Amino acid sequence: MIKYIFYLTIFIFTCQTFAQDEEDEKIESLKTAFITDALSLSKEEAQTFWPIYNHYEKKKDSLYEDKWCQVKNGLNTIENLEEEKAEELLATYLQMKEERFKLRKSFIEELEKLMSAKKILMLKKAEHDFHKMLLEKYKK
């Protein structure tokens, strides 16, 4: 845990001096190290796991950009929306949730070929713990 705090401290310090893209890369590097450590991935496991994980993350980000941004923009102007437009946004939101669920399900099915159910759940916990840690450090 101390090494995570150390990494996060370095990350926070460097974030103040680098551009946003470089910050994103640093976060990804920290996330990779955090998850690899939390799952105790061997070198061989990591070589098969990370391409699958990164592919899933790209698809998830794409879904977010395509659908959620539409919904979020609509929510920002909700007071001025016509009912018809609100219904369209709600349908888009539900579609996004369904697509996200299908994406997550296929990701888990692919991971089941590589690792145990317990390790997959450990991944979910590691992702949650990493985000929680980032938010706590950001607050400070």
N, CA, C and O atoms as a GROMACS GRO file, in nm:
protein
  560
    1MET      N    1   0.082  -0.119   0.000
    1MET     CA    2   0.000   0.000   0.000
    1MET      C    3   0.087   0.126   0.000
    1MET      O    4   0.052   0.226  -0.062
    2ILE      N    5   0.199   0.120   0.069
    2ILE     CA    6   0.287   0.235   0.075
    2ILE      C    7   0.341   0.269  -0.063
    2ILE      O    8   0.355   0.386  -0.099
    3LYS      N    9   0.371   0.163  -0.142
    3LYS     CA   10   0.424   0.192  -0.275
    3LYS      C   11   0.318   0.257  -0.363
    3LYS      O   12   0.352   0.336  -0.450
    4TYR      N   13   0.188   0.224  -0.342
    4TYR     CA   14   0.082   0.289  -0.418
    4TYR      C   15   0.072   0.437  -0.381
    4TYR      O   16   0.052   0.523  -0.467
    5ILE      N   17   0.085   0.464  -0.254
    5ILE     CA   18   0.082   0.603  -0.209
    5ILE      C   19   0.202   0.677  -0.267
    5ILE      O   20   0.189   0.792  -0.310
    6PHE      N   21   0.317   0.611  -0.269
    6PHE     CA   22   0.437   0.671  -0.328
    6PHE      C   23   0.413   0.701  -0.475
    6PHE      O   24   0.443   0.811  -0.522
    7TYR      N   25   0.360   0.603  -0.549
    7TYR     CA   26   0.332   0.623  -0.692
    7TYR      C   27   0.232   0.737  -0.712
    7TYR      O   28   0.248   0.821  -0.801
    8LEU      N   29   0.131   0.739  -0.628
    8LEU     CA   30   0.030   0.842  -0.640
    8LEU      C   31   0.087   0.980  -0.608
    8LEU      O   32   0.050   1.078  -0.673
    9THR      N   33   0.175   0.988  -0.510
    9THR     CA   34   0.239   1.115  -0.476
    9THR      C   35   0.323   1.165  -0.592
    9THR      O   36   0.318   1.283  -0.627
   10ILE      N   37   0.399   1.076  -0.652
   10ILE     CA   38   0.478   1.112  -0.769
   10ILE      C   39   0.386   1.157  -0.881
   10ILE      O   40   0.412   1.256  -0.950
   11PHE      N   41   0.278   1.083  -0.898
   11PHE     CA   42   0.182   1.118  -1.003
   11PHE      C   43   0.126   1.258  -0.981
   11PHE      O   44   0.123   1.338  -1.075
   12ILE      N   45   0.083   1.289  -0.862
   12ILE     CA   46   0.024   1.420  -0.834
   12ILE      C   47   0.126   1.530  -0.860
   12ILE      O   48   0.092   1.634  -0.918
   13PHE      N   49   0.249   1.509  -0.817
   13PHE     CA   50   0.352   1.610  -0.839
   13PHE      C   51   0.377   1.632  -0.988
   13PHE      O   52   0.386   1.746  -1.034
   14THR      N   53   0.388   1.522  -1.063
   14THR     CA   54   0.416   1.536  -1.206
   14THR      C   55   0.297   1.590  -1.283
   14THR      O   56   0.314   1.653  -1.387
   15CYS      N   57   0.176   1.565  -1.233
   15CYS     CA   58   0.057   1.616  -1.301
   15CYS      C   59   0.056   1.768  -1.307
   15CYS      O   60   0.001   1.827  -1.400
   16GLN      N   61   0.116   1.829  -1.210
   16GLN     CA   62   0.116   1.975  -1.207
   16GLN      C   63   0.209   2.034  -1.311
   16GLN      O   64   0.197   2.152  -1.345
   17THR      N   65   0.302   1.955  -1.362
   17THR     CA   66   0.400   2.008  -1.456
   17THR      C   67   0.385   1.959  -1.599
   17THR      O   68   0.454   2.008  -1.688
   18PHE      N   69   0.298   1.864  -1.623
   18PHE     CA   70   0.283   1.808  -1.758
   18PHE      C   71   0.147   1.840  -1.816
   18PHE      O   72   0.053   1.876  -1.744
   19ALA      N   73   0.137   1.827  -1.947
   19ALA     CA   74   0.011   1.850  -2.018
   19ALA      C   75  -0.087   1.737  -1.990
   19ALA      O   76  -0.049   1.633  -1.936
   20GLN      N   77  -0.214   1.759  -2.026
   20GLN     CA   78  -0.319   1.663  -1.998
   20GLN      C   79  -0.291   1.525  -2.058
   20GLN      O   80  -0.314   1.424  -1.992
   21ASP      N   81  -0.242   1.519  -2.182
   21ASP     CA   82  -0.213   1.390  -2.244
   21ASP      C   83  -0.110   1.313  -2.164
   21ASP      O   84  -0.123   1.192  -2.143
   22GLU      N   85  -0.009   1.381  -2.120
   22GLU     CA   86   0.095   1.317  -2.040
   22GLU      C   87   0.039   1.272  -1.906
   22GLU      O   88   0.079   1.168  -1.853
   23GLU      N   89  -0.054   1.349  -1.851
   23GLU     CA   90  -0.118   1.310  -1.725
   23GLU      C   91  -0.198   1.182  -1.745
   23GLU      O   92  -0.194   1.092  -1.662
   24ASP      N   93  -0.271   1.176  -1.855
   24ASP     CA   94  -0.349   1.056  -1.884
   24ASP      C   95  -0.260   0.934  -1.897
   24ASP      O   96  -0.294   0.826  -1.848
   25GLU      N   97  -0.146   0.951  -1.962
   25GLU     CA   98  -0.051   0.840  -1.977
   25GLU      C   99   0.003   0.796  -1.842
   25GLU      O  100   0.020   0.676  -1.817
   26LYS      N  101   0.030   0.890  -1.755
   26LYS     CA  102   0.080   0.857  -1.622
   26LYS      C  103  -0.027   0.781  -1.542
   26LYS      O  104   0.003   0.683  -1.473
   27ILE      N  105  -0.150   0.828  -1.552
   27ILE     CA  106  -0.258   0.758  -1.482
   27ILE      C  107  -0.270   0.616  -1.533
   27ILE      O  108  -0.286   0.522  -1.455
   28GLU      N  109  -0.263   0.599  -1.664
   28GLU     CA  110  -0.271   0.465  -1.722
   28GLU      C  111  -0.155   0.378  -1.676
   28GLU      O  112  -0.174   0.259  -1.648
   29SER      N  113  -0.037   0.434  -1.667
   29SER     CA  114   0.078   0.358  -1.620
   29SER      C  115   0.059   0.315  -1.475
   29SER      O  116   0.088   0.201  -1.439
   30LEU      N  117   0.010   0.407  -1.393
   30LEU     CA  118  -0.016   0.373  -1.253
   30LEU      C  119  -0.126   0.268  -1.241
   30LEU      O  120  -0.117   0.176  -1.160
   31LYS      N  121  -0.228   0.283  -1.323
   31LYS     CA  122  -0.338   0.186  -1.322
   31LYS      C  123  -0.288   0.048  -1.363
   31LYS      O  124  -0.325  -0.052  -1.302
   32THR      N  125  -0.206   0.043  -1.466
   32THR     CA  126  -0.149  -0.084  -1.511
   32THR      C  127  -0.069  -0.150  -1.400
   32THR      O  128  -0.085  -0.270  -1.374
   33ALA      N  129   0.016  -0.073  -1.336
   33ALA     CA  130   0.096  -0.128  -1.226
   33ALA      C  131   0.008  -0.173  -1.111
   33ALA      O  132   0.030  -0.279  -1.053
   34PHE      N  133  -0.091  -0.093  -1.077
   34PHE     CA  134  -0.181  -0.124  -0.966
   34PHE      C  135  -0.256  -0.254  -0.991
   34PHE      O  136  -0.262  -0.341  -0.905
   35ILE      N  137  -0.315  -0.266  -1.111
   35ILE     CA  138  -0.393  -0.385  -1.143
   35ILE      C  139  -0.304  -0.508  -1.156
   35ILE      O  140  -0.340  -0.615  -1.107
   36THR      N  141  -0.190  -0.493  -1.220
   36THR     CA  142  -0.098  -0.606  -1.234
   36THR      C  143  -0.058  -0.659  -1.097
   36THR      O  144  -0.055  -0.780  -1.074
   37ASP      N  145  -0.030  -0.568  -1.005
   37ASP     CA  146   0.008  -0.608  -0.870
   37ASP      C  147  -0.110  -0.669  -0.795
   37ASP      O  148  -0.095  -0.771  -0.728
   38ALA      N  149  -0.226  -0.606  -0.805
   38ALA     CA  150  -0.345  -0.655  -0.733
   38ALA      C  151  -0.386  -0.795  -0.778
   38ALA      O  152  -0.432  -0.876  -0.698
   39LEU      N  153  -0.368  -0.823  -0.908
   39LEU     CA  154  -0.404  -0.954  -0.961
   39LEU      C  155  -0.289  -1.055  -0.954
   39LEU      O  156  -0.307  -1.173  -0.984
   40SER      N  157  -0.172  -1.007  -0.915
   40SER     CA  158  -0.052  -1.091  -0.912
   40SER      C  159  -0.031  -1.160  -1.047
   40SER      O  160  -0.009  -1.280  -1.054
   41LEU      N  161  -0.038  -1.080  -1.152
   41LEU     CA  162  -0.022  -1.136  -1.286
   41LEU      C  163   0.123  -1.172  -1.313
   41LEU      O  164   0.214  -1.092  -1.289
   42SER      N  165   0.143  -1.291  -1.363
   42SER     CA  166   0.276  -1.329  -1.408
   42SER      C  167   0.304  -1.256  -1.539
   42SER      O  168   0.214  -1.195  -1.597
   43LYS      N  169   0.427  -1.263  -1.585
   43LYS     CA  170   0.462  -1.197  -1.711
   43LYS      C  171   0.378  -1.254  -1.826
   43LYS      O  172   0.330  -1.180  -1.912
   44GLU      N  173   0.361  -1.385  -1.827
   44GLU     CA  174   0.285  -1.450  -1.933
   44GLU      C  175   0.137  -1.411  -1.925
   44GLU      O  176   0.075  -1.383  -2.028
   45GLU      N  177   0.081  -1.409  -1.804
   45GLU     CA  178  -0.058  -1.369  -1.788
   45GLU      C  179  -0.078  -1.224  -1.833
   45GLU      O  180  -0.176  -1.192  -1.900
   46ALA      N  181   0.014  -1.138  -1.795
   46ALA     CA  182   0.005  -0.996  -1.830
   46ALA      C  183   0.007  -0.978  -1.982
   46ALA      O  184  -0.063  -0.893  -2.036
   47GLN      N  185   0.089  -1.058  -2.050
   47GLN     CA  186   0.099  -1.045  -2.195
   47GLN      C  187  -0.031  -1.081  -2.266
   47GLN      O  188  -0.059  -1.028  -2.373
   48THR      N  189  -0.109  -1.170  -2.208
   48THR     CA  190  -0.237  -1.204  -2.269
   48THR      C  191  -0.352  -1.117  -2.215
   48THR      O  192  -0.447  -1.088  -2.287
   49PHE      N  193  -0.340  -1.077  -2.088
   49PHE     CA  194  -0.446  -0.998  -2.025
   49PHE      C  195  -0.455  -0.856  -2.079
   49PHE      O  196  -0.564  -0.810  -2.114
   50TRP      N  197  -0.342  -0.785  -2.086
   50TRP     CA  198  -0.346  -0.642  -2.118
   50TRP      C  199  -0.399  -0.608  -2.257
   50TRP      O  200  -0.470  -0.509  -2.270
   51PRO      N  201  -0.370  -0.684  -2.359
   51PRO     CA  202  -0.433  -0.652  -2.489
   51PRO      C  203  -0.586  -0.662  -2.484
   51PRO      O  204  -0.656  -0.580  -2.544
   52ILE      N  205  -0.638  -0.761  -2.413
   52ILE     CA  206  -0.782  -0.778  -2.400
   52ILE      C  207  -0.840  -0.662  -2.319
   52ILE      O  208  -0.942  -0.604  -2.357
   53TYR      N  209  -0.776  -0.630  -2.208
   53TYR     CA  210  -0.824  -0.522  -2.122
   53TYR      C  211  -0.821  -0.388  -2.196
   53TYR      O  212  -0.918  -0.312  -2.191
   54ASN      N  213  -0.712  -0.360  -2.265
   54ASN     CA  214  -0.700  -0.233  -2.336
   54ASN      C  215  -0.803  -0.221  -2.449
   54ASN      O  216  -0.857  -0.114  -2.474
   55HIS      N  217  -0.829  -0.332  -2.517
   55HIS     CA  218  -0.931  -0.333  -2.622
   55HIS      C  219  -1.068  -0.302  -2.562
   55HIS      O  220  -1.145  -0.223  -2.618
   56TYR      N  221  -1.099  -0.364  -2.449
   56TYR     CA  222  -1.225  -0.337  -2.380
   56TYR      C  223  -1.235  -0.191  -2.339
   56TYR      O  224  -1.339  -0.128  -2.359
   57GLU      N  225  -1.129  -0.136  -2.283
   57GLU     CA  226  -1.129   0.004  -2.240
   57GLU      C  227  -1.153   0.099  -2.356
   57GLU      O  228  -1.226   0.197  -2.343
   58LYS      N  229  -1.092   0.070  -2.471
   58LYS     CA  230  -1.113   0.154  -2.589
   58LYS      C  231  -1.258   0.150  -2.635
   58LYS      O  232  -1.317   0.253  -2.668
   59LYS      N  233  -1.316   0.031  -2.636
   59LYS     CA  234  -1.456   0.018  -2.675
   59LYS      C  235  -1.547   0.091  -2.576
   59LYS      O  236  -1.643   0.157  -2.615
   60LYS      N  237  -1.516   0.078  -2.448
   60LYS     CA  238  -1.595   0.145  -2.345
   60LYS      C  239  -1.586   0.298  -2.360
   60LYS      O  240  -1.686   0.368  -2.349
   61ASP      N  241  -1.466   0.348  -2.384
   61ASP     CA  242  -1.446   0.491  -2.405
   61ASP      C  243  -1.522   0.540  -2.528
   61ASP      O  244  -1.583   0.647  -2.526
   62SER      N  245  -1.518   0.461  -2.634
   62SER     CA  246  -1.589   0.497  -2.756
   62SER      C  247  -1.739   0.504  -2.732
   62SER      O  248  -1.806   0.596  -2.780
   63LEU      N  249  -1.790   0.408  -2.660
   63LEU     CA  250  -1.933   0.407  -2.626
   63LEU      C  251  -1.968   0.531  -2.544
   63LEU      O  252  -2.071   0.594  -2.566
   64TYR      N  253  -1.883   0.564  -2.450
   64TYR     CA  254  -1.904   0.683  -2.368
   64TYR      C  255  -1.909   0.809  -2.455
   64TYR      O  256  -1.998   0.892  -2.441
   65GLU      N  257  -1.812   0.821  -2.542
   65GLU     CA  258  -1.805   0.940  -2.628
   65GLU      C  259  -1.927   0.949  -2.721
   65GLU      O  260  -1.982   1.057  -2.742
   66ASP      N  261  -1.968   0.835  -2.775
   66ASP     CA  262  -2.078   0.835  -2.872
   66ASP      C  263  -2.213   0.862  -2.807
   66ASP      O  264  -2.294   0.939  -2.859
   67LYS      N  265  -2.239   0.799  -2.695
   67LYS     CA  266  -2.373   0.803  -2.637
   67LYS      C  267  -2.384   0.896  -2.516
   67LYS      O  268  -2.474   0.980  -2.511
   68TRP      N  269  -2.295   0.881  -2.420
   68TRP     CA  270  -2.309   0.955  -2.296
   68TRP      C  271  -2.299   1.106  -2.318
   68TRP      O  272  -2.370   1.182  -2.252
   69CYS      N  273  -2.214   1.150  -2.408
   69CYS     CA  274  -2.200   1.293  -2.433
   69CYS      C  275  -2.332   1.352  -2.483
   69CYS      O  276  -2.366   1.464  -2.447
   70GLN      N  277  -2.405   1.277  -2.565
   70GLN     CA  278  -2.536   1.323  -2.610
   70GLN      C  279  -2.632   1.340  -2.491
   70GLN      O  280  -2.701   1.441  -2.479
   71VAL      N  281  -2.632   1.240  -2.406
   71VAL     CA  282  -2.722   1.242  -2.290
   71VAL      C  283  -2.681   1.354  -2.195
   71VAL      O  284  -2.766   1.429  -2.147
   72LYS      N  285  -2.552   1.365  -2.168
   72LYS     CA  286  -2.503   1.466  -2.076
   72LYS      C  287  -2.537   1.606  -2.125
   72LYS      O  288  -2.579   1.692  -2.047
   73ASN      N  289  -2.518   1.630  -2.253
   73ASN     CA  290  -2.553   1.761  -2.310
   73ASN      C  291  -2.702   1.789  -2.293
   73ASN      O  292  -2.742   1.902  -2.265
   74GLY      N  293  -2.782   1.688  -2.311
   74GLY     CA  294  -2.926   1.704  -2.291
   74GLY      C  295  -2.961   1.732  -2.146
   74GLY      O  296  -3.050   1.812  -2.117
   75LEU      N  297  -2.891   1.667  -2.055
   75LEU     CA  298  -2.917   1.690  -1.912
   75LEU      C  299  -2.879   1.832  -1.870
   75LEU      O  300  -2.941   1.890  -1.782
   76ASN      N  301  -2.777   1.885  -1.935
   76ASN     CA  302  -2.735   2.022  -1.903
   76ASN      C  303  -2.839   2.126  -1.944
   76ASN      O  304  -2.840   2.237  -1.891
   77THR      N  305  -2.924   2.089  -2.039
   77THR     CA  306  -3.027   2.183  -2.085
   77THR      C  307  -3.167   2.127  -2.061
   77THR      O  308  -3.261   2.159  -2.134
   78ILE      N  309  -3.181   2.044  -1.959
   78ILE     CA  310  -3.306   1.972  -1.933
   78ILE      C  311  -3.426   2.064  -1.916
   78ILE      O  312  -3.537   2.030  -1.957
   79GLU      N  313  -3.406   2.181  -1.858
   79GLU     CA  314  -3.517   2.274  -1.834
   79GLU      C  315  -3.580   2.321  -1.964
   79GLU      O  316  -3.699   2.354  -1.968
   80ASN      N  317  -3.502   2.324  -2.071
   80ASN     CA  318  -3.550   2.375  -2.199
   80ASN      C  319  -3.589   2.266  -2.299
   80ASN      O  320  -3.626   2.296  -2.413
   81LEU      N  321  -3.580   2.140  -2.258
   81LEU     CA  322  -3.606   2.030  -2.351
   81LEU      C  323  -3.755   2.007  -2.372
   81LEU      O  324  -3.835   2.013  -2.278
   82GLU      N  325  -3.790   1.981  -2.495
   82GLU     CA  326  -3.925   1.937  -2.528
   82GLU      C  327  -3.937   1.791  -2.484
   82GLU      O  328  -3.837   1.720  -2.474
   83GLU      N  329  -4.058   1.747  -2.458
   83GLU     CA  330  -4.081   1.609  -2.411
   83GLU      C  331  -4.031   1.507  -2.513
   83GLU      O  332  -3.975   1.404  -2.475
   84GLU      N  333  -4.050   1.534  -2.640
   84GLU     CA  334  -4.005   1.443  -2.745
   84GLU      C  335  -3.853   1.425  -2.741
   84GLU      O  336  -3.803   1.313  -2.754
   85LYS      N  337  -3.780   1.534  -2.724
   85LYS     CA  338  -3.634   1.527  -2.715
   85LYS      C  339  -3.591   1.454  -2.588
   85LYS      O  340  -3.493   1.379  -2.589
   86ALA      N  341  -3.664   1.475  -2.480
   86ALA     CA  342  -3.634   1.405  -2.354
   86ALA      C  343  -3.652   1.254  -2.371
   86ALA      O  344  -3.573   1.176  -2.318
   87GLU      N  345  -3.755   1.215  -2.442
   87GLU     CA  346  -3.779   1.073  -2.468
   87GLU      C  347  -3.665   1.014  -2.552
   87GLU      O  348  -3.622   0.902  -2.526
   88GLU      N  349  -3.618   1.089  -2.651
   88GLU     CA  350  -3.505   1.044  -2.733
   88GLU      C  351  -3.380   1.026  -2.648
   88GLU      O  352  -3.308   0.927  -2.662
   89LEU      N  353  -3.355   1.122  -2.560
   89LEU     CA  354  -3.237   1.113  -2.472
   89LEU      C  355  -3.248   0.995  -2.377
   89LEU      O  356  -3.149   0.926  -2.351
   90LEU      N  357  -3.367   0.972  -2.324
   90LEU     CA  358  -3.388   0.858  -2.236
   90LEU      C  359  -3.364   0.727  -2.310
   90LEU      O  360  -3.304   0.635  -2.256
   91ALA      N  361  -3.412   0.719  -2.433
   91ALA     CA  362  -3.390   0.599  -2.514
   91ALA      C  363  -3.240   0.580  -2.542
   91ALA      O  364  -3.190   0.468  -2.537
   92THR      N  365  -3.170   0.689  -2.570
   92THR     CA  366  -3.025   0.682  -2.593
   92THR      C  367  -2.954   0.635  -2.468
   92THR      O  368  -2.862   0.554  -2.474
   93TYR      N  369  -2.997   0.687  -2.354
   93TYR     CA  370  -2.938   0.647  -2.226
   93TYR      C  371  -2.958   0.497  -2.201
   93TYR      O  372  -2.863   0.427  -2.164
   94LEU      N  373  -3.078   0.448  -2.221
   94LEU     CA  374  -3.105   0.305  -2.201
   94LEU      C  375  -3.026   0.220  -2.299
   94LEU      O  376  -2.975   0.114  -2.262
   95GLN      N  377  -3.017   0.266  -2.423
   95GLN     CA  378  -2.939   0.192  -2.524
   95GLN      C  379  -2.792   0.186  -2.481
   95GLN      O  380  -2.728   0.082  -2.494
   96MET      N  381  -2.740   0.297  -2.431
   96MET     CA  382  -2.601   0.301  -2.387
   96MET      C  383  -2.578   0.202  -2.272
   96MET      O  384  -2.479   0.130  -2.270
   97LYS      N  385  -2.672   0.199  -2.178
   97LYS     CA  386  -2.660   0.107  -2.065
   97LYS      C  387  -2.662  -0.039  -2.112
   97LYS      O  388  -2.587  -0.122  -2.063
   98GLU      N  389  -2.749  -0.068  -2.208
   98GLU     CA  390  -2.756  -0.204  -2.262
   98GLU      C  391  -2.626  -0.241  -2.334
   98GLU      O  392  -2.572  -0.350  -2.314
   99GLU      N  393  -2.577  -0.149  -2.416
   99GLU     CA  394  -2.452  -0.175  -2.489
   99GLU      C  395  -2.335  -0.191  -2.392
   99GLU      O  396  -2.248  -0.276  -2.413
  100ARG      N  397  -2.334  -0.112  -2.288
  100ARG     CA  398  -2.227  -0.122  -2.188
  100ARG      C  399  -2.233  -0.258  -2.117
  100ARG      O  400  -2.129  -0.320  -2.093
  101PHE      N  401  -2.354  -0.303  -2.085
  101PHE     CA  402  -2.370  -0.433  -2.022
  101PHE      C  403  -2.321  -0.545  -2.114
  101PHE      O  404  -2.249  -0.635  -2.071
  102LYS      N  405  -2.361  -0.539  -2.242
  102LYS     CA  406  -2.318  -0.641  -2.338
  102LYS      C  407  -2.166  -0.640  -2.354
  102LYS      O  408  -2.103  -0.745  -2.363
  103LEU      N  409  -2.110  -0.522  -2.358
  103LEU     CA  410  -1.964  -0.509  -2.370
  103LEU      C  411  -1.895  -0.570  -2.249
  103LEU      O  412  -1.800  -0.646  -2.264
  104ARG      N  413  -1.943  -0.537  -2.130
  104ARG     CA  414  -1.884  -0.591  -2.007
  104ARG      C  415  -1.898  -0.743  -2.003
  104ARG      O  416  -1.807  -0.814  -1.962
  105LYS      N  417  -2.015  -0.792  -2.045
  105LYS     CA  418  -2.039  -0.937  -2.046
  105LYS      C  419  -1.941  -1.008  -2.140
  105LYS      O  420  -1.884  -1.110  -2.104
  106SER      N  421  -1.923  -0.954  -2.260
  106SER     CA  422  -1.830  -1.018  -2.355
  106SER      C  423  -1.686  -1.009  -2.304
  106SER      O  424  -1.607  -1.101  -2.326
  107PHE      N  425  -1.653  -0.901  -2.239
  107PHE     CA  426  -1.520  -0.886  -2.179
  107PHE      C  427  -1.497  -0.994  -2.073
  107PHE      O  428  -1.392  -1.057  -2.070
  108ILE      N  429  -1.595  -1.014  -1.988
  108ILE     CA  430  -1.583  -1.117  -1.883
  108ILE      C  431  -1.574  -1.255  -1.946
  108ILE      O  432  -1.496  -1.338  -1.900
  109GLU      N  433  -1.653  -1.281  -2.047
  109GLU     CA  434  -1.648  -1.412  -2.114
  109GLU      C  435  -1.510  -1.437  -2.174
  109GLU      O  436  -1.459  -1.549  -2.170
  110GLU      N  437  -1.450  -1.333  -2.227
  110GLU     CA  438  -1.315  -1.347  -2.283
  110GLU      C  439  -1.212  -1.370  -2.171
  110GLU      O  440  -1.120  -1.451  -2.186
  111LEU      N  441  -1.229  -1.300  -2.060
  111LEU     CA  442  -1.137  -1.318  -1.948
  111LEU      C  443  -1.149  -1.457  -1.886
  111LEU      O  444  -1.050  -1.511  -1.836
  112GLU      N  445  -1.269  -1.514  -1.890
  112GLU     CA  446  -1.288  -1.648  -1.832
  112GLU      C  447  -1.204  -1.754  -1.902
  112GLU      O  448  -1.176  -1.859  -1.844
  113LYS      N  449  -1.163  -1.727  -2.024
  113LYS     CA  450  -1.076  -1.819  -2.096
  113LYS      C  451  -0.933  -1.812  -2.042
  113LYS      O  452  -0.854  -1.905  -2.060
  114LEU      N  453  -0.899  -1.701  -1.975
  114LEU     CA  454  -0.763  -1.678  -1.927
  114LEU      C  455  -0.745  -1.696  -1.777
  114LEU      O  456  -0.639  -1.737  -1.732
  115MET      N  457  -0.850  -1.665  -1.701
  115MET     CA  458  -0.832  -1.663  -1.555
  115MET      C  459  -0.958  -1.708  -1.484
  115MET      O  460  -1.064  -1.721  -1.543
  116SER      N  461  -0.942  -1.730  -1.355
  116SER     CA  462  -1.053  -1.779  -1.273
  116SER      C  463  -1.155  -1.668  -1.246
  116SER      O  464  -1.127  -1.550  -1.264
  117ALA      N  465  -1.273  -1.710  -1.203
  117ALA     CA  466  -1.378  -1.615  -1.167
  117ALA      C  467  -1.331  -1.526  -1.052
  117ALA      O  468  -1.360  -1.406  -1.049
  118LYS      N  469  -1.258  -1.584  -0.960
  118LYS     CA  470  -1.208  -1.507  -0.846
  118LYS      C  471  -1.115  -1.395  -0.894
  118LYS      O  472  -1.123  -1.282  -0.845
  119LYS      N  473  -1.028  -1.426  -0.988
  119LYS     CA  474  -0.936  -1.324  -1.038
  119LYS      C  475  -1.010  -1.215  -1.115
  119LYS      O  476  -0.970  -1.098  -1.112
  120ILE      N  477  -1.117  -1.252  -1.184
  120ILE     CA  478  -1.198  -1.152  -1.255
  120ILE      C  479  -1.263  -1.058  -1.154
  120ILE      O  480  -1.268  -0.937  -1.176
  121LEU      N  481  -1.313  -1.114  -1.045
  121LEU     CA  482  -1.370  -1.029  -0.941
  121LEU      C  483  -1.262  -0.944  -0.874
  121LEU      O  484  -1.288  -0.830  -0.834
  122MET      N  485  -1.144  -0.998  -0.862
  122MET     CA  486  -1.033  -0.920  -0.807
  122MET      C  487  -1.001  -0.802  -0.899
  122MET      O  488  -0.964  -0.695  -0.851
  123LEU      N  489  -1.016  -0.820  -1.029
  123LEU     CA  490  -0.996  -0.711  -1.124
  123LEU      C  491  -1.096  -0.600  -1.097
  123LEU      O  492  -1.060  -0.483  -1.092
  124LYS      N  493  -1.222  -0.637  -1.080
  124LYS     CA  494  -1.326  -0.537  -1.053
  124LYS      C  495  -1.293  -0.460  -0.926
  124LYS      O  496  -1.306  -0.338  -0.921
  125LYS      N  497  -1.250  -0.532  -0.824
  125LYS     CA  498  -1.213  -0.467  -0.698
  125LYS      C  499  -1.091  -0.377  -0.717
  125LYS      O  500  -1.087  -0.267  -0.662
  126ALA      N  501  -0.994  -0.423  -0.792
  126ALA     CA  502  -0.873  -0.342  -0.816
  126ALA      C  503  -0.908  -0.213  -0.890
  126ALA      O  504  -0.856  -0.107  -0.857
  127GLU      N  505  -0.996  -0.222  -0.990
  127GLU     CA  506  -1.039  -0.102  -1.062
  127GLU      C  507  -1.108  -0.004  -0.967
  127GLU      O  508  -1.082   0.116  -0.968
  128HIS      N  509  -1.197  -0.058  -0.885
  128HIS     CA  510  -1.268   0.025  -0.788
  128HIS      C  511  -1.171   0.090  -0.688
  128HIS      O  512  -1.180   0.209  -0.661
  129ASP      N  513  -1.080   0.010  -0.636
  129ASP     CA  514  -0.982   0.062  -0.539
  129ASP      C  515  -0.893   0.169  -0.601
  129ASP      O  516  -0.860   0.267  -0.535
  130PHE      N  517  -0.854   0.149  -0.726
  130PHE     CA  518  -0.769   0.247  -0.793
  130PHE      C  519  -0.842   0.380  -0.810
  130PHE      O  520  -0.786   0.486  -0.782
  131HIS      N  521  -0.966   0.376  -0.854
  131HIS     CA  522  -1.043   0.499  -0.872
  131HIS      C  523  -1.068   0.568  -0.738
  131HIS      O  524  -1.062   0.690  -0.727
  132LYS      N  525  -1.096   0.488  -0.638
  132LYS     CA  526  -1.118   0.543  -0.504
  132LYS      C  527  -0.991   0.613  -0.454
  132LYS      O  528  -0.998   0.722  -0.398
  133MET      N  529  -0.877   0.550  -0.476
  133MET     CA  530  -0.749   0.608  -0.434
  133MET      C  531  -0.723   0.739  -0.508
  133MET      O  532  -0.680   0.837  -0.447
  134LEU      N  533  -0.748   0.742  -0.638
  134LEU     CA  534  -0.728   0.864  -0.715
  134LEU      C  535  -0.818   0.978  -0.663
  134LEU      O  536  -0.773   1.091  -0.648
  135LEU      N  537  -0.943   0.945  -0.638
  135LEU     CA  538  -1.034   1.048  -0.589
  135LEU      C  539  -0.993   1.102  -0.452
  135LEU      O  540  -1.002   1.222  -0.426
  136GLU      N  541  -0.948   1.013  -0.366
  136GLU     CA  542  -0.903   1.058  -0.234
  136GLU      C  543  -0.782   1.149  -0.244
  136GLU      O  544  -0.773   1.250  -0.174
  137LYS      N  545  -0.689   1.114  -0.330
  137LYS     CA  546  -0.570   1.197  -0.348
  137LYS      C  547  -0.604   1.328  -0.417
  137LYS      O  548  -0.544   1.431  -0.387
  138TYR      N  549  -0.699   1.324  -0.507
  138TYR     CA  550  -0.742   1.445  -0.577
  138TYR      C  551  -0.804   1.544  -0.479
  138TYR      O  552  -0.782   1.665  -0.488
  139LYS      N  553  -0.884   1.491  -0.385
  139LYS     CA  554  -0.946   1.576  -0.284
  139LYS      C  555  -0.844   1.651  -0.200
  139LYS      O  556  -0.865   1.765  -0.160
  140LYS      N  557  -0.732   1.583  -0.174
  140LYS     CA  558  -0.628   1.645  -0.093
  140LYS      C  559  -0.552   1.745  -0.177
  140LYS      O  560  -0.459   1.808  -0.127
   0.00000   0.00000   0.00000
